C-alpha cells in the first residue's frame, strides 16, 4: 500500500476518513458489552431487553446510565440527569413527525452507547486501582496528574461527546459509503440536545460575574471574570490558547504519528524514544554545573509552571471503543497513543511500546466542536488547562472553590490556611495530608511504624512529586499564615475573610514580582526581556492572558534540562551532612516521609541555595534520572520524561520547529549548514537531521532546547521569544497585576518591591544566612548575608485606622460565611459571602444609609448538592447523601467507594447479608451435628448399660450386639459426654477402667 504524504505547513485535511472502516468487535476478554447488548438496553421499544445478561455489572451500570425505555425506569438511578435528558429528547407524542422520531430513535442509542463506553472504562480503571493499587510508573504519573473533580467532570464530558461522535461517524460512513460528517445530516436542535447529553454544554456557557465593589478588589479563585468582556480568558478548566493552528493528521484530532503510513516531507517521524536515546539522554556523571545560578532557579521554574499550567490526561486507561488496556496494546486507539521502543531498549518490558495516554480534549473542540455553533468551519481538538493562567499563587490556594475550601482553616478568625496537625518542623508548619488515604506516596522502608505519611495537599496536586518541590509549597504555606497573623494583629477589626483575601493578594503579588523581576530575565536574557516584555504600562483588556499550548507543552519545559540528578542536603555551615547523605532523584519521587523524618525544610533549602543548577548543554540535555528512572517503582518499570514531552507535543498537534521560528520572526532553518550556525555542536545537529531527515519535521521542544544560548540567558532565541510573549500576556492581560492602578496603594507597592525569595526563606525557616539573590550562585560564607540584612515588607502600609461605625454599627456575622468592608462613593458597604457548600439567602451587599444598614444581614443556607440540576456530585452507582456544607457518596454492600470518592465499584467480597447467612447456616449445621452426635452417644450409653445389666444377671447378650459394642466407640462416647457435661477427666478414666474390668468381659 502506497504511503500517504503530507506536505509541510498548517494545511488541514477535510473532515472524515478516506475509507469507512467497520466498527470493530469488542474483545470478549476486556468487556462483555457489545453494541447489540447496549442497543437492547437503550432500545426505544418499551422494555424489550430480554437479551441483557442478568448479573453483568457493566450491563447493570449501563442500564442505570442509558436506560431509555419509555418511562419504565426501574433500573435507572433516581436523579440521573443524563437519563432524564435523554428521555426528554425522545419523541413522546404520537403526532410528532415520524421521520424525525425514527432518526432520533437511531441516533440517540449511538450517543448513549458512547457515554456507556466512557463510563465503563472509567469504572474499570477505578476498580483496578482499588484492587491492585498504583503498581506501575505510568499509573503514578497519572496520579500526579489527577485532576480536581471539576476538571475530571469536564474531561469526561468531552470524552463522552467525542466517543459518541466517533460512533456516529462510523455509522454514517457505513451507510453513506462516503466521508460525510454525521452532523450534516442532523437538525440543529437535535445536535444541541446531543451536546447537552454529554455534559459539555454547561461549561461552554459564560460564567456569572459578580457586580459589586469587591469585583475590583479581589480576584476570583477560578480566574474567571478577570476580563469583563471575555470572562473565560485565563480561567481554570478552559482550553489552552493557540498561537498557531494545530497540525492533526485528519485535520481535527489525530496527533502527528497516529497513522504509520503518514509521511512528513517524504519521511516518517522518528519514534520519540529513539530521539531520547540518540540525542537527549546523558548519564548522571556527564553533567555540567552552572557557574552562575543556584539550583533554586530550576526549582522556582518548576513551581511557577505548576502555578499557571496543568493539562489533565484522559481519565480512562483503556481504549474507549475496544476496551483494551493501554498498557497491553501497541495500537493507537484513543486515548492510547503508545511510544514505540526497540528490543534492546533499557525500558523495554517485553512489549514493543511504552504506554502513553492522550490529554483530555476541551469541550466543544475536535470531532464534536461542530456541535457548539460553528457549522461551517473546523474546530480542531484543544486541550484543557485545569489551573488559572494567571500568576496568582494557585499553587497555594487552588483554582476551584472546592479546593480552596479544603485548604482553608475556617476555625480561626485570622484567615489562615490548614496545616498538618500530626507533624511539625521545629515548631513550624508542614502541609496537610491529602484526604484520600492511603495515598500512593512511598513509605520509609526501614520503619516498622504502622502510621503512614501520606502525600501532601496543596493548591496543585503535584506538590509531592519531589521533596524539594514539596519544600517550596510548604514555604509559601508558612508565608501566608505569617502574613495573615501579622495583618490581623495590625487590623484587629478585620474579619477572617478580609485577612485571608489581603494575605492572598500579597502572596500573589510576590509570586509575580519574583518571577518577572528576578527569574525571567535570567532565563531569556536582558535583551530578549526588553524586546518581548519591556516595562509595564497598564492593563490592556485586549490581551488574552490564557497560557498557550506551545508554552506549556514545549517552551517552558526547557527547565527539565536544568535538573540535577542528585539532591543535596546541607548542615548549618552549608557543608555535607553525614546524617543526611546525598540522594539520587529517583529516590525522592513521591517521598514526603523524607521531608518529615530526615531534617525538614532547612537542609533541603540550603542544598538548593548553595548548589549550582545543571547547565543545559547540547550534548547533555536530560540526565538518566529523568530518561531512565522517572517515577521508578521497585521492579515495575519507569518512564522517560524526554519521550513524554515529545509525544505530548505531537498529541497536542504542535506545529514543527521551523513553523515556530517563523512565528517569532526568526529565519527558517532549511539546510544543514544553516543549522550549524544555530546549534554550535555539529555532531548534535547531524544527529537531529539524520533522525528527522528534514528540518521542518523537528519537534519544537527538541529544536528549541538544542539552540545556542542568547547572551546572559539560559535559552536560545526561539524559547526566549515564546517565554517572553507568554509572560507579557500574563502581565498585560491581568486586571489584578500588582503594578496596576488601584490594586495596591503607592506605599504598598513600594514595600512589595523590597521583598524577595531570600527574605521569605529567612522568615519561614531556621536559616540565618542566605544569598541576597536566592537565584545567584555563591560561596558560603563570603557570598551570603545575615537575614538581619535582607530587606522585606513593612506591613504598616496595610494598617487601617479603625473608626467604629457610629451610624450603622458593626454588621452582624453569619454562620458559615463572612463579610468584607468595601467603600464606594464615600459610602460604607459590606459584602457578604458564604463558604463553599453554602449559598447566600438575602442581600449580598449592605449599605449604610440614613444611620442604618439598608437590609438585614443574610444567612448562609446549606446547598443540597445531591439535588443539583446540573449534575450529581456522586456517580449514579452511588447514593448521594447531603451533609452540612458538603455531601457524601455512599455505596450499598458489597460495593465500595473508589479512589475518585464518587463512584461505587465491586469490592470483590460477598455482601454482608450473604456472609451473615453463611455464618448462620454454618452455626445451624454445627448445632445439628452436635445434637445428632449427642443422641448417638446417649444411645451408645444406653446400649452399654443394657449389656452390663444382662451380664450382671448372668444372661447372655445377643452375639450380634456383643461384638458391635466395642471399646473405641465407648471411648468416643465418653469424650462426647465429657464435652457435654464438662466432667473431670479422672471420672471418665474411672468409668473406662470399670467397664474394662476382666469380670465384665466373660
N, C-alpha and C positions, 0 to 999 in steps of 0.2 A: 504494500500500500504506500503510495507516494505521500511523503510527509508534507503537512501544510506549512506554509511560510507566513511569517508575519514581518512586515516592514517596520522599521523603527519609527517612533513617533507616537502620538497620542490618538491614533485613529481608532474609534470604537467600532466593533463589529456589530452587525444587526442583531437584534434580539432573536433568540431561538437557536435551535440546533439544526445543523445541516442534515442530520439524519434524525429519525424519530425512534430511539431505542425503546424496546418494550420494558414495561415495569418489571424489575427482576423479582424472582420468587424470594420471599423472606426465609432465611435459613431456619430450619426447624430447631437446630441446636441453640440458636440465640433467641428465638421467640416463637411462641405458638400462634401468635396473632397474625392471621393472613388478611389480605384485603377483603376476601369474601366474608370472613368472620366479622370484620369491622362493619362491612356494609349491612350484614344482618343486624348488627347492633344498632345501626343508625338508620335502618330501613324505615321509610315513611309509609309503612303498611300496617300500622296499628298492631304491633306486637307479634309479628311472625318471626320470632327469634329462636325457634327450637334448635337451630344449629349451633347455638352458642354452647361451648363446653362448660358445664357446671363445675365450679370449683377452681377454674383457672383464674389466678389472682390478677393477671394482666387484663383478662377479659372483663372481670368484675370491675376493675378500675376504669376501663374504657366505657363500660356501661354507665358508671357514675358520671363520667366526663361527657360523653357524647350521646347519651340516650335521647332520641328524638322520636318517641313512639306515640305521637298523637295524644299526649296527656297522660298516658299510663307510665308514670314516672316513679314507680315503686323503687327501682334501683338507683334513682338519681338522688344525689345528696341534696338535702334541702338547702336552699340559698345559693346554689351553684349558678353564678352569673352566666357562665358560658352556656349552660343548658337553657336557662331562661332566654338568653339572647338568641340562641339557635332556634328555640321553639318559636320565638317571635318572628323569625324570618321565614318560617314555613307557612305557606298559604293555608289558612284555616277556613276561609269562606268558600262555599261551593261555587259562588258566582264569579270567582276570580278567573282571569284568563287562563284556560287550560294549558296553553303553550308555555306561559310563564311558570305555572305550577310544575309542569314537567321538567322545565330547565332547572328550577331550584331544587327539585327532587333529585336531579342527577348531580348537581354541583355541590350542594351542602354536605352530603355524606363524604365527598372527597375532602372538603375542608375539615370536617370533623375528624376524619381519619388522620389527616396531617397533624392535627392537635394531639390525637391519641399517641402517635408515634413519638412525639417530643416528650410527652408525659411518661411514656414507657421507659425511655432512655434515662430520663432524669431520676425516676424512681429506682431503676436498676443500678445507677451509679450510687445513689444514696444507700441502697441495700448492701452493695459490695463494701462501701466504706464502713458501714456499721458492723459487718461480719468480719472483714479482714483487716480493717484499719488502713492507714497510709503506709504501704509496704514498698512503694517504688518512688524513685526520684521525681518522675513526671507527676505523680499524684501530690507529692509535696509541693512542687511548683504550682500545681493547680490550687492547693490550699492557700499558698501565699498570694495568689491572685484571685482568691474567692471574693466575689463582690458583695457589697452590702445588700440586704433584702430588696431594696428598691431597684438597685441595678440588676439584680438577678431576675426580678419580675419583668423588667423591660427587656432583658436579653431573651428570656423565654418567650415573651410575646412576639418578638421579632422572629425567633426561630420557628414558632408555630406558624406564623404567616408565611415564611419562606418555604417551609416544607409543604404546606398546603398548596402554594402556587406551583411548586415543582410537580406535585401530583396532578394538578390541573393541566400543566404543560404537557405531561406525558399523555394524558387523556386526549387533549386536543391534537397532539401530534399523531396519535394512533388513528383518530377519527378523520382528521383533515388531510392526512398524508402530506402535510407541508408544515413549514415553520410559521405558525400563527400564535401570537400572544393570546392566551385564554381570555384576558380582559377585553380584547377587541370584540368578543362575542357575547359579552355580558352587559346588561343595563347598568347605568351608573349607580342607581340606588342599591342594587344587589351587591355591587363592588364595595360600597361603603359598609353594608351590613357584614360582608365577609371580613373586611378590615376590622370592624368593631369586635367581631367574634374573637379575633386574635388577641385582643387586649392592648393593641398598639395605639389605637385611636386616642385614648385619653392623654397619652404622653406627647401627642403631636399638638395638642391644644395649647394656646398661650397661657402662662401662669397668671394667677390673680395677684396683682401687685398692691401692696399697702399704700394708702393715700393719707398719711399722717406726717407729723413733723419728724418722727423717727426714721422715715424713709430716706432722709438726707443725713442721718446721724450714724446709723449702724448698718453694715451690710447684712443681707440675709445669709443664713448658713449655707443655703443651696447655691448662692451666687446669682440667683435669678433676680431680675428687675434692676440690675446694675445699670443697664442701658434702658431707658424708658421706652424708646421706640422699638427696640429689639430685646425684649426681656429675657430671651433664652441665650443670648450671647454670653459665653463664659460660664453658664450654669452647669451644675453637675448633671450627669446622665443625659447628655446631648452629644450629637455627633462631633467628632474631631473636624477641624477645618481643612479644606482642600485648597492649596495654593496652586496646584496643577491638576488637571483631570487625571483620574487613576487609569492605569492600564490593566484591564482584565481580559482574559483570553476570549471570553464571549461578549465583551463589552459591558457586562453587567456585574458579575460576581466571581467568576472563576479566576483564581490567582495565577500569576506567572509560574509556569512549571506544572500546572494542573494536567494538561494534555501532553503526554510524552511525544506526540507527533508534531507539536508546535515548534517551529524554528524562529529564531530571532536573528535577523540579518544573516540568515542562512545557516545558523548554528543552534544547537540545543544549549540551554542554560546549564552551567555546571552544577552538580549536586552541592548543596551548601556545606555538607560535612567535608567534602574534598577541598573546598575553598579554605575551610578552617585548618585542615591538616597541612596543606601545602603552602599557605601564605600567613595565616593569622597566629597559629599556635607557637608558643615559646615556652621553654622549660622554666621551672622556678629559679634555676640558677642563672639563666640568661636574662636577668632583669637589670635595667639601668635605673639608678636613683636620680630623682630630680634634685638638682643642687640649689634650686630657688624656693621651691614650695614644699610645705609640710603635707603630711598625709591627710590632714583635716580638710584640705582642698578637695580631695576625692570624696570624703565623707559628706561634705556640705553639698556637693553636686548631686549625690545620690539622694540625700534628704530633700533637697528642693525639687528634684524631679518627682518625688513622691508627694509633693505638695500640689503639683499642677497637672499631673497626668497619671491615669490608671486605666488601662484598656482591659475589660473583663474578657476572659476566654469563654468559649462555649460552655454551657453548664452540662452538656452531655459528654460522655466518654465513649460513646458508641455511635456508629453511623445511623442517621435518622431513618433511612429507608430500609436497610438490610439488618440493622440491629447488631452488626458485628462489632466487637470491642476494638477500639482504635489501637490498642496495644498488640492486637493479634492479626492485624492486616497491614499490608503494604500498598493497598489500593487507595486512591483518592476518592473518598466517599464522605461528603460533608457530615460532620465537621472534621473528619480525619484528613490530615494533609501531611503524611509521614515524610521523613527525611531519609533519603537513600544512603545506605552505608555499604561498604565492601567487606568481604570476609576477613581481611587482615586488620580491620579497624579495631582499636582497643575498646571501643564502646559497643562493638557488635555482640549481641546476646543470642546468637543463633538465628537471627532474622536478618533480612536484607534492608531493614529500615529502623529508624528510631521514631517513637510516637510524637506527634505534634497535633495540637488542637487549634483550629481556627478561632480568631477573635469573633465575638458575637456581633452580628450586624446591628446597626441602628434602625429603629423603627422607621418605616417609610422609605427605605432605600433598598437597592438590589432588585431582585426579581419582583418584590412586592411594592416597589416605590411608586409604580404607576397607579396603585390603588388610592394614593393620597393626593389626588387632584391634578397631576400633570399627565394628561392623556396623550400628549403629542411628543414628548421628549423622554429620553432615557434618564434614569436616576440611579447611577451605579451604587454599588454597595459601599456603605460607610461604616466606620467603627465608632464605638461609644467611648467617651471619656467619663468614667464614673466619678471623677472629682470635679471641683470647681477649677476653672482655668486660672483663676487669679492667684497672685502671691498673697494669700490671706491666712496662712498658718492653718490650713485644713488638716495638716499632719497632727496638729494639737487638738483641734476642735471637731473634726469630722466635716463631711459635706452633705449630710442629711439631718433633719431634725431628730430622727430616731437615734442616730449615732451620737449626736450632741447630747441627747438626754442620758445615754449610757455613761458618758464621760464626765458629767457634771455631778457635783455634790450639793444636793438640794437641802441637806440638813443644816447647812451653815448659812449665816447671813453675810458671809464675806465673799460670796461669788467664786468659790473655789472649785477646782477640778477634783475628781475622785483620785484617791491614792491607794496603794497596796497596804492593806491592814495586817498582813502576815509578816512582811519583811521590811527592814529599814537599812539604809546605808549610812552608818554612823549618825543616826537620828535624822537623816534626810530621806525624802520620799523615793519610792520606786513607782513605776507604772502599775496600775491594777492588772489582774489577770483577766483573760477572756472568760465570758460566761459559759461558753460551750466546753464542757470537760468530759472525758480527758481530751486535751488538745494534742496535736501531733508533735509538739516540741520535744526534743531529746531530753533524757534524764541523765543524771550523774551515774555513770556505770559502776562507780566504786561505792555508791551509797546504798545502805540497807534500809533506809527510811522508806516507809510506805507513803509518806507525804510527798505529793508531786509538786514540781514547779512548772506551772503551765506557761503558755505563750502570753506575752504582754498584750494589753489592749490599748490602742492609741487611736488618733484620728485617721490613720492609714493602716490597713490590715497587714502591711508588710513590715511592721516595726520590729519583728523578731527575726528577720532574715539573717542578720549577723549581729553580734553583740555590740559592735561599735555603732551601728545604726540605732539599736535599742538605747544605747547610752545618750545619743543625740536627742531622741524623743524624750527620754527621762529628763534631760537638761531643761527642755522647754516646758515640761510639766511643772518643774520646780520654779521656773521663772514666772510662769503665770501666777502660781499661788503666792510667790513672794511679792509680786506687784499688787495682787488683789488685797493681801493683808495690809500692805503699806497704804494703798488708796483708801481702804476702809478706816484706817487709823486717822487719816487726814480729813476724811469726809464721813464722819460717823452717821450723818443723816442720810447717806446714800442707801438705797435699797440693795438687796443682794443682786438683783438683775442689773442695776446700774454699775455696780462694782465689776461684775463679770464682763459686761459689754465694754467697759472702759479698759479693763486689763486686756481683753481680747483685741481691742483696737490697737493698743500699744504693741502687743506681741506681733500682730500682723504687720505693723509699720516697721518693726525691727527686722522681720524677715525680708521686707522689701529693701531696706537700707543695706543690710549686709550683702544681699545678692547683687544689687545693681552697683553699689559703690565699691565693695571690697572683693567680690568674687568674679563677676563677669569681665571686668577689664583685664584680669589676669588670664582669662581663658581665651578671649578673642583678640587681645592686644589693644593698646590705646588708639591706634589708627582706625581699626575696624569699629571700635566703640564710638569714636567721633563720627565715622561715616554712617553707621547704621542706627545709632541710638541718639547720641548727642545730648544736649542739655534739655531739661524738662521745661516745657512752656505752659501747658494747661491740658485739661481733659478734653479729648476730641470724641464726641459721640458718633462720629462716622467711622471710627476704627473698631474693627471686630477683634476683641481680645482672646477669642477662642483659641486654645492650643491647636496647632496644626499637626496633621498626621505625620508629615515628614520630620518635624521637630521631635515629637515624642517617640517615633519609631526608628529614627536614624540619627539625626544630628546630635541630640542631647545624650545619646548613648556612646558618645565619644569617651565618656568618663569610665567606661568599662576597661579602657586601655590604660587607665591610671591606677588601677587597683593592685596593691602589693599582695604577694602570695602568703605573707607572714603577718600575723597580728602580734604586736609587741605591747607588753605591759611593764611599766617602769616604776621605780620607787620614788621617794620624795626628792632624791638627788638626780632624778632623770637618768638613772642607771638601770641595767638589767636587774630584775628581782629574782633571786634563786628560788623563791617560793612560788613565783608566777612565771613559769617558762614560756618561751615563745610558742605560738600555736599556728599551725597551718590553717588556711582559710576554711578548708572543708571540715575542720574540727569545731568551727564556731557557727555553722549554719543552724539556725533554729535551736539555739542552746542558751536560753535565758538563765539557766541554772549557773552558768559560768559567771555571769554578771553578779548574781546574788551571792554565790558561795565563794567566789575567787576574787575578792578585793573590792567589788563595787565599781563605781564610775572612775574614781581618781586614777588608778594605774592605767586604765584604757585611754583616758584623755591625755595623760602625759605621753603615752605612746604615739598618739596621732599628732600631738603638737611638736614633739622633738624628733620624730622620724620622718624622712622625706617621702613624698609621694613617688609612685613609679612614673618614670618618664616614658611617654609613648614614643617608641622607635618603630621605624617602618619594617624592621625585621624582628621586632619583639612586641607584637601588638597585645595579645592576651595571654596571660600565664596559664600553666597547665591546671592550676586550681579551678579555673573557670572553663577551660576547654575539655578537661578530662574528669573533673571531680565535683562538678556543680551539684549541690544538694545530694551528695552521695549518702546512701543509706546501707550500711553494712555491705552485704554482697549482692544487693539488688540493683546494681547499676547506677549510673549517674548521667548527667546531662552535659551539654556543651552550649555555653552561653553565646558564643560567636555564631554557631549554626542557628540557634533560636532567633538571634537578631536578624540574620539574613533571611530566614524563612518567614519571619514576621513581616519584613518589608515586602516580600512577594505576596504574602497573604493579603496585605493591605493594598496591593496594587500600586505601590510606589513607582513612579517613572524612574528611568535609569540615571546613572551618574551624570552623563552629558546633558540630559534634559534639565537637571537642576543647576548645572553650571550656567547654562543659557538663561535660566530664570534669574540668576544672580548677576547677569551681565558679565559673566566670565566666558572666555572663549572655549568652545568645544574642543575636546582632545580627539583628533582624527587619526593620528599616526603615532607609532612607537617613539619616534624622535621627539614629538611634542610632549608625550607623556614623561619622557626622561627629564624634561625641564620642571615638571610639577612634582614628580617623585624622584628624588635625587638618588635613591638606591635602585640602580639599574636592574639588579637581579630580581627585586620585587616587582618592578614594572614589567619585566619579561615574563615572570610567573603569572601575573594577572592577565596579560594578553594571551598567554598560552592556554589558560583555563577558559577565558571568556571569548577568545577569538576576535572580538570586535569591541572597541571602546564603548560603543553605545549599549552594550549588554551588561556592563559592570553595575553591580548593585550599589546603590547610593551610599549605604553605610560603609562599605569597604572602600569605595573611591574617596570619600571624604576623610576617612581615617588614614589613608595612605599618603595624603598630600603633605608637602613640606610645610612646617610651621611658618606662620607670619611672624614678623619681628615682635619680640616680647609677648608671645602668645603660646598657647598650648593646643591650637587647632590651625588647620590650613584655611585657605580663602573661602572654600565652599561652606564649611561648618561655621566659620566666623560670620558669614552672611546670613545663614539660616537662623543661627542662635541670636544674632543681633536683631534681625527683623522680628523674631518672636518676642524678645524682651522689650522692644519698643512698643509692640502691640499690647503687651501686658501692662505696660506703664501708661501709654496714652489712652487706652480704651477702658481704664478702670476709674470709675467716678469716685471711688474711695481711696485713690492713691494718696499716700501720706503727704505729698507736696501740694495736692490740690487745695484750692481755697476752701475754707470753712470746715475742713476735716479736722485740723488741729489749729490752735492759735499760733501766732508767730513765736511766742515764748516756748510753747510746747515743741514746735518744730526745731527750735534751737537746741533744746535739751535732747531730743531724739537723735540729733546728729552726733552727739557726744558718745552715744552708746556703741558697743562693739561686741563681737563674739567673745573676745577675751574677757570683757567685763562680765558677761553672762556666766562664763566659766568661773570667774572669781566669786561671784555672788551665790553660786549654787553648788559648789564642790568644796573639797578641802584643800585645793591647790592655792598656794600663797604667792607663786611666781609664774608668770606666763609671758609669752611674747606680746609686744604691743599690738602687732598684727598677727592674729592667730594663723593666717594662711602663709605667712612668710617663714621660711625655714631658718632656724637659728641654733646656736650652740648654747648649752647651759654651762655656767650661769651668765656669761657675758652678754648674750642677746636676749635675756629675759628681764622682765620688770616685776617689781613687787606689786601686788594687787592694790596696794595703797596708792600707787602712782597711775593706775589705769582709770581714766575718766569714765563717768557714767551719768545716767539720768538723775536730775534733781526733781522729784515728784511734787515739789511745792508748786510747780507750774500747773498742776491739776487740782490744786486746792480751791474749793469753792467757799465763799463766805455764806454761811447758812443763816438765813433770816426766816424765823418762824412765820409760816403763812398766817398772818393775823386776821385776814378777812374770811378765809375759807377753811382754815385748819388743815391738819395733816390728813391726806386721803386715807381711806380705810384699806388695810391689807386684805388680800383674798387668799383663801386656801388653794394650794396647787397652782398658784400664779404669783405675779408680782407686778409692780408698776415702775415706770421711769419718768422723771420730770423732764419736761421739754417746753421751752419757751418759744412763743411765736407771736410776732406783732405786739410785743410787750405784755402779753397775757400769760398767766401761769397755767400750764397744761400738764396733765399726767396721761400717760398711755399705759393701758393695762395689757398684759399678755399672760397666756396660760402655758404651763408645762406641756411638753409633747404628750399626747394621750388625753388631753382635756381641751374643751372648746369654750370660748367666751360666750356667756349669755348675758346680754345687756350691752351697754355702750362701752366701746373700746377707749374712747377719748373723753376725758372730763376737763372742762374749762372753768376757771374761777371767774364767775360773773356775778355782779351785784352781791358781793360778800358771801357767796355760796357756790358750791360746785353745781354745775348745771344739770347733772344727772346723779343718780345713786350709783354707788360702786357696783360693778358687775360681779358675777360669780363664775367660777370655772367648773363646768359640768363634765363629768366623765364621758368620753366618747365610747360608744359601743362599736368597737371595730368589727365585731362579728356580724353586724348588720350593714356593713359598708355596701353602698350601691355600686362602687367602682369594682372592687374585688375583695374577697375574703382574705384576711391575712393568713389563714390556715388553708392547707391543701384540702380539696374535697374529701380526701381519705381520712381527715382528722376532724374531731369535734371541736369547734371554736367556743371557748368559754370566756366571757368578758370578765376582766378584773379591773380594779381601780387604777385608771391611768394606763392600762395595758390590756393584755389578753393572754390566754393560754391555749395551746393546741394539745388536745388530749386524744389518746388512741384507745380503742377497745382491745381487750385481750384477745389474741396473743400478739397484737401488733405493738410496735414501739416507735417513739419519735426518732426521726432520722437526724443527721448532722445539721440539716438546714433549719431544724426547730419548728417545721410546719408540716412535714409530710410523714404519714404513718407507713412503716414498712414491716414486713413479716419478720418477727424476732427469731424464727426458726425453732421455737419451742411450742409445746402443746398449750392450749388455753388453760387458764387456772381451773375453770369448770371441769375440763376433761381430767386434769390432774386430781382434783378432788374426787371425781367419780372413780378414777382408777384406785386411789387410796382407799376409799370406802369399800370398793369391790374387793380389794385385797384383804382388808380387815375382815370383811364378811366371810371370805373363803377360809381365812385362818381360823376364825371362830368356829365355822362348821367343821373344819378338820380337827380342832381341839375337842369339840363336842363328840364327834364320831369316835375319836381315839379314846375319850373318857368312857364312852359306852362299851367299847370293845374291852377296855381294861376291867370295867365292872363285871362284864360277862365272864372274863377270864378268872377273876377272883371268885366269882360265884361258882364256876366250874371246879376250881381248886378246892373250895370249901366242901362241895358235894363229894368229891373224891376222898378228902380227908375223913369226912364223916362216915362214909361207907367202909373205909379201911379200919376205922376205929371199932365199928360194929362187927367186923370180921366178914363183911360181904365183899365180894369181888366186883370191882368196877368193870364196866364193859371194856373189852380189849381195845376196841377202836378208840374210845375216849382216853384210855390209859396211855396209849402211845402218842396221841396228838397233844396231850398236855405235858409239855416239856419245860425244862429249866429256863432256856433263853427267853421263852415267851413270858414266863413268870417274872424274870428279872426286868424285862422291859415294862411290864405292867406295874411292877413295884416302883420303877422310876417315874412312871406316869402318875401313880398315886402320890409319890413324893412331891412332884411338882404341884399337884393339885392341893395337897394338904399341908405342904411345907413341913413334913415330918423330918426329924433329925436322921441323918444317915445311919446312926447307930441302931435306931429302931428298925430300919429297913434291913440292916445286916442281921439282926436277931431273928427277924421273920424268915429271912432266907436260910439261916442256919437251922432253924427248927423244921423248916419244910424239907431240908436235905438230910435230916437225921435218918440213920440206917433203918430204924424201926418202922419208918413210914415208906420204905422203898420195897417192901416184900410184895 
